[in-house]
Amino acid sequence: MTIKPEHDRQNRSRRSGAAWLVIAGLTVFFVILPFLALAFEAMSGSEGLWSHLVTTIFPVTLRNTLVLLAGVGVLVAFLGTGTAWLITAYEFPGRRILEWALLLPLAVPTYIVAYAYLDILHPIGVVQEAVRTLLGYSSPREFRLPDVRSMAGCIILLSFVLYPYVYIATRAMFLTQPASLIEASRMLGVSRRAIFWRIALPLARPAVAVGMSLALMETLNDIGAVEFLGVRTLTVSIYTTWITRSDLPGASQIALSLLFIVVAIVALEQYARRRQRFAAGVQRGGKNFGRQHVSTASGLLMMTICFIPILIGFIGPALYLITETYARLGYAGVPPRFLTNVSSTVFLSATASILTLALGAATAYAARIRPGGFSATLFRLSTIGYAAPATIIAIGLVIVLGAFDRTVNTWANSWFGMSTGLIFLGSGAALIYAYTVRFLAISAGGMAAGLSRIPQSLDEASRSLGETASGTLWRVHLPLSKTSLAAAALLIFVDCVKELPATLLLRPLNVETLATHLYGEAARGTYEEASISALAIVLISLLPVIFLSRVGRELDQQRENITPSGLGLVNT
């Protein structure tokens, strides 16, 4: 009996769809493997180790971590929500420039901001010298500003870098709030200020929660800034326990404790967003409200309020880096290993970006062709690396890949009488693995966003013409999703360039990236040597900020062109 061509095409299509599901399953397995290894290593440590950590390390580091998270959370919510409301609700001088300039601090990694302000605000630095001259003092012993190396300094500097996470999400929510609610409130005599507290802010709480959670996760992931600023957090304790004391089980147990905090933050964020569907439904009720023109004095005040975060979070560090770079190039030229560091950074980041983009796209496509159930669970699991600090991923990979390298080396010695060395940990493969796990959520989310805009009817038409699932991806989905994939690739590449904790812990011997070179020079106090690497990182990091500013301007233009009879709203 012969098989009909239609049945043959259906069988090939099912096999192709199953293959994508297998790829997604293997991807998720390698994503969760470091976390399983971390839990196993932490639980297999000696009983006395837990009691030692609880009595000596946890009291200080846990308190510092929670205080830092609370301070950063409150300040980024205040800065991000306040600036988003001013930019959205009022028309004042410089608003069009400030609306995208408020994104610029995203281009400066937290460790670069800390490194810059340690020198800018040094007791014998230019700022404190100017203040003493103005006040009539001649020596730091007579007058000096509070030391930036403190918990308060760390909270302030981190917040002025991370507030754009709240600003982006909250402003997008404000842009879609309907004019009908605002007009009804004004008719009832409610002031513009009261409208913010009673209507706009309650509807924007889900967006504020999303932005705060991202900022807090970045705070937990940070190792350079908090160490430079003298704040001992759980992340710093993981690094010192592993590197300084060579205590991998102890570092694993601290990392497991840090992972519990991450889970708590995610749970709180999900709880805060439990009414997001209701808020989004209310916002689709009509046209957006317009901006209110203010007096010259009020406009200048609003402009100043919005300018201060840009000054502290971007302009100050950028001017410092440019000045130091110019001075360094003037008296000593380009550092001898700078181009080598650039090539290492580009190679590792580009390789990780390609691999991450491919695996994320495969996971998202598996969820597309096999919707619901198992594939949806795989998609959610593939994104857990983005929520975990890089130090946790790095320790898990050391456990897994270290065991693999030792096993292969033992077999090679037994069978061939030769040593293979560290295949993964010594070649950079472990670092690329860490980058992939950490940023897979960006590629999977970008691909999913692109696929969501493609109607299922195109899939059905392609299948009816005899195309397999793989052929449909290559000929239909990838061409239509190229913009989303390009944006995801750009974000992944820049995040890999900026990533410090995983790079510090997993880079091969004698390999330096821009981030690790900056960290090493700043730790030695040779700030001028690190300025060129820091400026290069900032310039590369400006690329996604420019992309985000263009998207923001397009959304704002859609908002201004909306008519009473049309919706044209953007749902966050």
C-alpha positions as MATLAB code, in Angstrom:
seq = 'MTIKPEHDRQNRSRRSGAAWLVIAGLTVFFVILPFLALAFEAMSGSEGLWSHLVTTIFPVTLRNTLVLLAGVGVLVAFLGTGTAWLITAYEFPGRRILEWALLLPLAVPTYIVAYAYLDILHPIGVVQEAVRTLLGYSSPREFRLPDVRSMAGCIILLSFVLYPYVYIATRAMFLTQPASLIEASRMLGVSRRAIFWRIALPLARPAVAVGMSLALMETLNDIGAVEFLGVRTLTVSIYTTWITRSDLPGASQIALSLLFIVVAIVALEQYARRRQRFAAGVQRGGKNFGRQHVSTASGLLMMTICFIPILIGFIGPALYLITETYARLGYAGVPPRFLTNVSSTVFLSATASILTLALGAATAYAARIRPGGFSATLFRLSTIGYAAPATIIAIGLVIVLGAFDRTVNTWANSWFGMSTGLIFLGSGAALIYAYTVRFLAISAGGMAAGLSRIPQSLDEASRSLGETASGTLWRVHLPLSKTSLAAAALLIFVDCVKELPATLLLRPLNVETLATHLYGEAARGTYEEASISALAIVLISLLPVIFLSRVGRELDQQRENITPSGLGLVNT';
ca = [
       0.000    0.000    0.000;
       1.405    3.412   -0.966;
       1.297    6.448    1.276;
      -0.534    9.390   -0.113;
       1.476   12.571   -0.651;
      -0.721   14.485    1.791;
      -0.048   11.966    4.540;
       3.661   12.044    3.757;
       3.708   15.832    4.094;
       1.831   15.625    7.388;
       4.300   13.066    8.746;
       7.263   15.235    7.713;
       5.622   18.263    9.297;
       5.037   16.418   12.578;
       8.615   15.172   12.632;
       9.878   18.679   11.956;
       7.720   20.099   14.737;
       8.918   17.409   17.147;
      12.532   18.255   16.292;
      12.036   21.880   17.342;
      10.477   20.692   20.592;
      13.521   18.472   21.238;
      15.852   21.436   20.620;
      13.837   23.539   23.068;
      13.949   20.748   25.653;
      17.740   20.384   25.355;
      18.139   24.147   25.622;
      16.130   24.263   28.826;
      18.084   21.315   30.220;
      21.377   23.169   29.767;
      19.809   26.329   31.220;
      18.657   24.702   34.455;
      21.724   22.425   34.805;
      23.873   25.066   36.601;
      21.079   25.723   39.111;
      20.661   22.009   39.842;
      24.406   21.656   40.312;
      24.463   24.666   42.616;
      21.701   23.240   44.803;
      23.436   19.846   44.942;
      26.802   21.391   45.887;
      25.196   23.599   48.546;
      23.292   20.720   50.110;
      26.313   18.406   50.094;
      28.481   20.831   52.093;
      29.405   20.038   55.652;
      26.852   20.732   58.379;
      29.234   22.985   60.250;
      29.622   25.193   57.195;
      25.976   26.322   57.312;
      26.274   27.263   60.993;
      29.505   29.145   60.303;
      27.855   31.116   57.488;
      24.790   31.899   59.592;
      26.833   33.227   62.506;
      29.646   35.076   60.680;
      28.662   36.069   57.119;
      24.877   36.221   56.812;
      24.143   38.762   59.583;
      26.178   41.484   57.868;
      25.816   40.601   54.209;
      22.103   39.801   54.362;
      21.353   43.038   56.211;
      23.424   45.057   53.737;
      21.750   43.350   50.775;
      18.236   43.984   52.058;
      18.993   47.616   52.970;
      20.533   48.180   49.547;
      17.540   46.616   47.780;
      15.071   48.652   49.832;
      16.920   51.911   49.234;
      17.407   51.353   45.518;
      13.816   50.171   45.095;
      12.340   53.277   46.717;
      14.638   55.730   44.935;
      14.293   54.239   41.427;
      10.510   54.178   41.842;
      10.560   57.855   42.861;
      12.936   58.951   40.091;
      11.483   56.814   37.310;
       7.822   57.462   38.059;
       8.287   61.177   38.754;
      10.220   61.902   35.575;
       7.869   59.737   33.498;
       4.854   61.700   34.778;
       6.445   65.084   34.138;
       7.489   64.112   30.605;
       4.066   62.643   29.808;
       1.667   65.063   31.495;
       3.281   68.498   31.040;
       4.682   70.611   28.235;
       7.778   72.553   29.301;
      11.070   73.791   27.762;
      13.417   71.006   26.714;
      10.845   68.237   27.171;
      11.473   66.653   23.757;
      15.194   66.368   24.458;
      14.773   65.197   28.026;
      12.311   62.438   27.114;
      15.061   60.451   25.364;
      17.996   61.855   27.355;
      16.497   60.265   30.488;
      17.439   56.902   28.949;
      21.148   57.756   28.739;
      22.143   56.400   32.199;
      21.372   52.915   30.838;
      24.517   53.280   28.728;
      26.742   53.556   31.815;
      27.213   50.284   33.751;
      26.942   50.649   37.504;
      30.574   49.723   38.104;
      31.709   52.507   35.749;
      29.585   55.063   37.609;
      31.084   53.929   40.920;
      34.594   53.988   39.486;
      34.068   57.513   38.102;
      32.566   59.047   41.225;
      35.204   57.551   43.486;
      37.685   59.763   41.667;
      35.357   62.733   41.069;
      34.344   62.948   44.737;
      37.728   62.059   46.192;
      38.719   64.279   49.168;
      41.450   65.858   47.016;
      39.389   65.667   43.817;
      38.157   68.590   41.751;
      34.673   68.736   43.299;
      35.728   68.824   46.934;
      38.587   71.224   46.161;
      36.085   73.594   44.527;
      33.696   73.335   47.493;
      36.492   74.055   49.990;
      37.676   77.039   47.955;
      34.137   78.391   47.831;
      33.711   77.995   51.596;
      37.172   79.337   52.481;
      38.827   76.085   53.618;
      42.289   75.016   52.500;
      42.639   71.387   53.598;
      40.555   68.178   53.614;
      41.208   68.060   57.363;
      39.195   71.253   57.773;
      36.258   70.264   55.578;
      35.287   67.287   53.466;
      32.054   65.993   52.002;
      30.572   62.678   53.209;
      32.448   59.700   51.828;
      30.834   58.197   48.725;
      32.141   54.820   49.883;
      29.105   54.084   52.030;
      25.701   52.474   51.932;
      24.031   55.825   51.205;
      26.480   56.572   48.392;
      25.929   53.127   46.895;
      22.125   53.486   46.991;
      22.227   56.934   45.381;
      24.647   56.039   42.589;
      22.950   52.753   41.711;
      19.535   54.428   41.684;
      20.626   57.211   39.328;
      21.819   54.553   36.874;
      18.945   52.068   37.184;
      15.905   54.393   37.335;
      15.401   54.196   33.490;
      13.960   50.697   33.978;
      11.057   52.258   35.872;
      10.959   55.301   33.584;
      10.551   53.235   30.397;
       7.816   50.945   31.722;
       5.899   53.655   33.588;
       5.998   56.196   30.775;
       4.662   53.588   28.343;
       1.790   52.992   30.774;
       1.126   56.721   31.207;
       1.052   57.182   27.420;
      -1.905   54.834   27.093;
      -4.055   56.152   29.912;
      -7.396   57.408   28.496;
      -8.378   61.051   28.454;
     -11.910   60.212   29.622;
     -10.745   59.473   33.173;
      -8.700   62.655   33.310;
     -11.504   64.794   31.878;
     -14.056   63.333   34.280;
     -11.731   64.053   37.203;
     -11.152   67.648   36.086;
     -14.900   68.175   35.771;
     -15.216   67.050   39.389;
     -12.647   69.635   40.426;
      -9.687   67.300   40.954;
      -6.310   69.002   40.525;
      -3.617   67.694   38.196;
      -1.520   66.665   41.193;
      -4.413   64.713   42.714;
      -5.076   63.039   39.350;
      -1.566   61.617   39.490;
      -2.014   60.144   42.973;
      -5.608   58.929   42.580;
      -5.770   57.759   38.947;
      -2.512   57.712   36.979;
      -0.266   56.143   39.611;
      -2.689   53.354   40.687;
      -3.142   52.353   37.029;
       0.622   52.443   36.489;
       1.504   50.277   39.506;
       2.061   47.141   37.386;
       4.592   49.015   35.245;
       6.318   50.430   38.326;
       6.549   46.906   39.742;
       8.112   45.589   36.534;
      10.681   48.391   36.409;
      11.549   48.051   40.100;
      12.018   44.300   39.813;
      14.436   44.737   36.889;
      16.374   47.392   38.807;
      16.558   45.190   41.913;
      17.782   42.219   39.895;
      20.509   44.386   38.399;
      21.409   45.492   41.924;
      21.699   41.884   43.074;
      23.821   41.057   40.030;
      26.230   43.934   40.669;
      29.630   43.124   42.042;
      31.905   45.917   40.831;
      30.014   48.972   42.108;
      29.184   47.587   45.545;
      32.759   46.398   46.055;
      34.218   49.730   44.932;
      31.825   51.558   47.268;
      32.644   49.371   50.273;
      29.270   47.641   50.680;
      29.546   43.950   51.475;
      26.548   42.204   49.930;
      25.768   38.544   49.372;
      27.087   38.825   45.809;
      30.440   40.176   47.007;
      30.587   37.466   49.682;
      30.096   34.805   47.015;
      33.006   36.191   45.028;
      35.376   36.541   47.985;
      34.441   33.154   49.461;
      35.172   31.442   46.171;
      38.180   33.394   44.874;
      39.911   34.469   48.094;
      39.162   31.467   50.315;
      38.837   28.815   47.556;
      35.682   27.595   49.304;
      33.320   26.464   46.545;
      30.772   24.741   48.853;
      30.552   27.878   50.999;
      30.133   30.079   47.930;
      27.426   27.710   46.677;
      25.504   27.966   49.927;
      25.631   31.770   49.876;
      24.568   31.716   46.218;
      21.619   29.480   47.071;
      20.537   31.990   49.703;
      20.810   34.783   47.136;
      18.667   32.750   44.766;
      15.896   32.678   47.382;
      15.921   36.493   47.421;
      15.604   36.531   43.625;
      12.604   34.203   43.821;
      11.045   36.488   46.448;
      11.512   39.539   44.207;
       9.914   37.752   41.261;
       7.024   36.618   43.451;
       6.462   40.160   44.736;
       6.539   41.486   41.184;
       3.954   38.934   40.067;
       1.779   39.794   43.071;
       1.999   43.513   42.290;
       0.931   42.808   38.695;
      -2.041   40.649   39.615;
      -4.472   43.375   38.458;
      -2.573   44.357   35.337;
      -5.265   42.975   33.049;
      -7.822   45.212   34.708;
      -5.572   48.256   34.381;
      -4.868   47.526   30.721;
      -8.581   47.114   30.050;
      -9.337   50.475   31.622;
      -6.645   52.093   29.517;
      -8.187   50.933   26.263;
     -11.232   52.999   26.903;
     -10.514   55.971   24.611;
      -8.024   58.557   23.426;
      -5.016   59.586   25.494;
      -4.970   62.692   27.624;
      -2.964   65.675   26.420;
      -0.065   67.457   28.046;
      -0.734   70.589   30.074;
       1.196   73.769   29.327;
       2.747   75.319   32.429;
       4.155   78.706   33.337;
       7.767   79.590   32.614;
       8.833   79.235   36.251;
       7.127   75.850   36.649;
       8.549   74.712   33.322;
      12.094   75.592   34.340;
      11.615   73.748   37.631;
      10.366   70.632   35.817;
      13.248   70.854   33.358;
      15.714   71.025   36.249;
      14.109   68.057   38.019;
      14.369   65.925   34.870;
      17.909   67.120   34.128;
      19.399   66.177   37.513;
      19.165   62.363   36.987;
      20.788   62.768   33.563;
      23.561   64.907   35.037;
      24.357   62.448   37.825;
      23.734   59.214   35.920;
      25.338   60.054   32.565;
      26.793   63.518   31.957;
      29.059   63.550   35.027;
      30.634   60.107   34.427;
      30.826   60.677   30.648;
      32.662   63.998   31.009;
      35.024   62.416   33.521;
      35.791   59.509   31.177;
      36.358   61.810   28.207;
      38.694   64.026   30.238;
      40.679   61.104   31.644;
      40.879   59.398   28.248;
      42.166   62.575   26.599;
      44.792   62.983   29.311;
      45.845   59.320   29.076;
      46.176   59.453   25.290;
      48.084   62.710   25.565;
      50.919   61.482   27.774;
      51.073   57.727   27.120;
      48.971   56.902   24.076;
      46.762   53.857   23.739;
      47.454   51.156   26.362;
      49.435   48.271   24.831;
      46.771   45.614   25.473;
      43.759   47.753   24.634;
      43.222   46.363   21.125;
      43.693   42.814   22.443;
      41.068   43.464   25.100;
      38.704   44.875   22.475;
      39.140   41.836   20.213;
      38.547   39.446   23.139;
      35.437   41.367   24.153;
      34.021   41.437   20.627;
      34.782   37.769   19.941;
      33.252   36.454   23.170;
      30.224   38.754   22.988;
      29.545   38.109   19.296;
      29.871   34.319   19.677;
      27.551   34.309   22.676;
      25.077   36.576   20.869;
      24.828   34.252   17.856;
      24.401   31.146   20.011;
      21.910   32.834   22.346;
      19.873   34.204   19.446;
      19.684   30.795   17.754;
      18.654   28.885   20.882;
      16.178   31.546   21.996;
      14.567   31.641   18.560;
      14.292   27.836   18.545;
      12.624   27.820   21.980;
      10.144   30.525   20.985;
       9.355   28.783   17.703;
       8.715   25.484   19.469;
       6.120   27.291   21.598;
       4.602   28.675   18.384;
       4.172   25.404   16.521;
       3.207   23.386   19.625;
       1.222   25.970   21.639;
       0.307   25.446   25.293;
       1.246   22.787   27.779;
       4.766   21.410   27.622;
       6.207   23.884   25.091;
       4.898   26.864   27.068;
       6.561   25.481   30.204;
       9.832   25.069   28.315;
       9.630   28.663   27.117;
       9.136   29.991   30.651;
      11.979   27.858   32.022;
      14.337   29.102   29.314;
      14.084   32.640   30.703;
      15.029   31.937   34.335;
      18.672   32.817   33.758;
      17.858   36.488   33.292;
      16.436   36.693   36.798;
      19.442   35.019   38.418;
      22.610   36.985   39.254;
      25.554   36.051   37.064;
      27.574   34.889   40.072;
      25.027   32.141   40.723;
      25.201   30.962   37.116;
      29.005   31.101   37.169;
      29.301   28.951   40.286;
      26.866   26.399   38.896;
      28.868   26.195   35.667;
      32.153   25.762   37.536;
      30.641   22.778   39.315;
      29.222   21.207   36.140;
      31.994   21.972   33.668;
      34.736   21.387   36.218;
      33.439   17.853   36.770;
      33.241   17.321   33.007;
      36.787   18.586   32.431;
      38.161   16.372   35.218;
      36.335   13.315   33.860;
      37.571   13.829   30.288;
      41.104   14.439   31.523;
      41.035   11.225   33.587;
      39.802    9.199   30.602;
      42.398   10.743   28.301;
      45.183    9.906   30.767;
      43.950    6.325   31.164;
      43.416    5.582   27.477;
      45.952    7.721   25.641;
      48.414    8.800   28.318;
      47.817   12.487   27.619;
      46.215   15.377   29.481;
      43.392   17.377   27.910;
      43.488   20.162   30.490;
      40.475   22.382   31.049;
      38.472   22.019   27.867;
      35.581   24.279   28.925;
      36.884   26.290   31.859;
      40.172   27.063   30.122;
      38.925   27.939   26.658;
      36.257   30.570   27.126;
      33.456   28.104   26.367;
      32.263   28.321   29.978;
      31.964   32.101   29.690;
      29.963   31.833   26.456;
      27.758   29.247   28.181;
      27.172   31.684   31.056;
      26.324   34.532   28.686;
      23.851   32.291   26.878;
      22.052   31.205   30.054;
      22.009   34.763   31.390;
      20.590   36.454   28.288;
      18.529   33.712   26.640;
      15.374   35.464   27.838;
      16.151   38.437   25.568;
      16.367   36.348   22.393;
      13.400   34.133   23.307;
      11.305   37.171   24.185;
      12.352   39.039   21.043;
      11.496   36.082   18.822;
       8.193   35.550   20.616;
       7.341   39.233   20.147;
       8.093   38.987   16.435;
       6.062   35.791   16.039;
       3.090   37.284   17.898;
       2.662   39.820   15.088;
       2.443   37.103   12.439;
      -1.084   35.663   12.001;
      -1.528   31.921   12.286;
      -3.180   31.945    8.863;
       0.274   32.285    7.272;
       1.414   29.123    9.068;
      -1.650   27.273    7.889;
      -1.200   28.494    4.326;
       2.432   27.399    4.324;
       1.558   23.979    5.689;
      -1.259   23.532    3.179;
       1.293   24.100    0.389;
       3.391   21.233    1.733;
       5.984   23.210    3.664;
       7.448   21.748    6.847;
       7.698   23.604   10.150;
      11.388   24.290    9.505;
      10.687   25.548    6.003;
       7.944   27.809    7.301;
      10.400   29.287    9.790;
      13.045   30.024    7.156;
      10.724   31.301    4.429;
       7.978   33.023    6.444;
       8.755   33.751   10.076;
      12.408   34.788    9.994;
      11.944   37.384    7.214;
       8.944   38.874    9.045;
      10.686   38.802   12.455;
      14.065   40.174   11.412;
      13.511   43.525   13.142;
      12.748   41.894   16.499;
      15.693   39.530   16.124;
      18.064   42.360   15.205;
      16.990   44.338   18.269;
      17.433   41.250   20.480;
      20.888   40.570   19.004;
      21.951   44.154   19.698;
      20.760   44.013   23.306;
      22.453   40.660   23.921;
      25.763   41.842   22.449;
      25.822   45.002   24.555;
      24.837   43.120   27.724;
      27.682   40.660   27.121;
      30.129   43.546   26.676;
      29.007   45.103   29.981;
      28.744   41.869   31.964;
      31.303   41.849   34.770;
      30.587   39.158   37.445;
      30.445   36.154   35.102;
      33.413   37.436   33.093;
      35.509   37.901   36.207;
      34.784   34.392   37.438;
      34.892   32.374   34.178;
      37.311   34.094   31.794;
      40.308   31.992   30.758;
      43.730   32.780   32.190;
      45.537   35.699   30.534;
      42.340   36.814   28.790;
      41.051   40.296   29.581;
      37.914   41.996   28.341;
      37.154   45.698   28.561;
      35.080   45.109   31.711;
      37.682   43.002   33.540;
      40.504   45.371   32.583;
      38.509   48.281   33.982;
      37.793   46.346   37.177;
      41.441   45.431   37.677;
      42.767   48.941   37.125;
      40.100   50.517   39.342;
      40.825   47.991   42.098;
      44.494   49.034   41.946;
      43.539   52.732   42.020;
      45.008   53.491   38.563;
      41.882   55.195   37.278;
      43.525   56.865   34.296;
      44.578   53.479   32.895;
      40.975   52.246   32.998;
      39.379   55.345   31.447;
      39.780   54.246   27.811;
      38.168   50.845   28.445;
      35.356   52.482   30.410;
      34.688   55.008   27.643;
      34.652   52.227   25.038;
      32.047   50.301   27.054;
      29.881   53.417   27.370;
      30.060   54.134   23.637;
      29.057   50.559   22.794;
      26.271   50.670   25.378;
      24.800   53.770   23.728;
      23.596   51.670   20.777;
      20.504   50.128   22.447;
      19.766   53.444   24.162;
      19.578   55.105   20.746;
      17.287   52.296   19.595;
      15.031   52.686   22.644;
      14.859   56.465   22.175;
      13.721   56.021   18.572;
      11.023   53.585   19.658;
       9.907   56.017   22.366;
       9.647   58.877   19.882;
       7.561   56.715   17.550;
       5.186   55.827   20.401;
       4.887   59.468   21.388;
       4.195   60.437   17.777;
       1.435   57.838   17.578;
      -0.023   59.292   20.758;
      -0.013   62.845   19.391;
      -1.561   61.814   16.064;
      -4.405   59.842   17.624;
      -7.967   60.977   16.801;
     -11.025   60.784   19.079;
     -12.594   58.157   16.832;
      -9.488   55.953   16.677;
      -7.716   53.974   19.293;
      -4.141   53.422   18.109;
      -3.065   52.642   21.648;
       0.051   50.802   22.662;
      -0.377   48.215   25.367;
       2.643   47.514   27.488;
];
